[in-house]
Amino acid sequence: MPSVLVTGANRGIGLEFARQYAADGWEVIATARQSSPELDELGVRVEPLELHDLDAVAGFAGRLAGPLDLLIANAGTWIPEQAEAADDGRAWSDMMVANCIAPFLLAKAVLARVAEARGKLIALTSGMASIAESSGGYVPYRTSKAALNMAWNSLAVETKRLGVIAAAFDPGWVKTRMGGPKAPLSPQESVRDMRRLIERLGPEESGGYFRRDGRRVPW
């Protein structure tokens, strides 16, 4: 039975990843600060994880046994939207931990397990992280995801020798708490497309930054 670790699985895209993989017979390890009724109903293994607790993040491999086929680093935050004052700067710093530092440390923590399976490390980023396509605004969020892209690209260089593929995905504008009700995509559609992309990713695409349909996003 293949296994997947999904962070931020209590709602939105993370919950949908957990739901779809569980329905297909995968062993799902779902993390969240707190579970949710929807996640509990799936009957998957739920592990509490606070991304700002970097000791817990870096030690997460101790909760795993055996190979891990797939990590989906989904959890993150979009607060603050802007940086105007010192409090915003402190929140921005916290965002960098949640959106970049913690996912990278988690990937490093579970790397040996993923290498056993010659598996894949997937980070959910955003099209808003593309410097080439930036329209300005939302500087904290954009920079945190751009930093995640760089971290994941560097991770791909390191993991190539282990047979592990690492890539960053833009899930699109999705109807979630962050995306809002006007977003054109449902979580089901976005996750379905990303799962197809995960399945077909090869070593030559490791280190890439992709839209959910497989098109590369300009850095």
Secondary structure, DSSP 8 states (H G I E B T S, - for coil): --EEEESSTTSHHHHHHHHHHHHTT-EEEEEESS--HHHHHTT-EEEE--TT-HHHHHTGGGG--S---EEEE-------S---SHHHHHHHHHHHIIIIIHHHHHHHHHHHHHHHHT-EEEEE--GGG-STT--S--HHHHHHHHHHHHHHHHHHHHHGGGT-EEEEEE--SBSSTTT-TT-SB-HHHHHHHHHHHHHH--GGGTT-EEETTS-B---
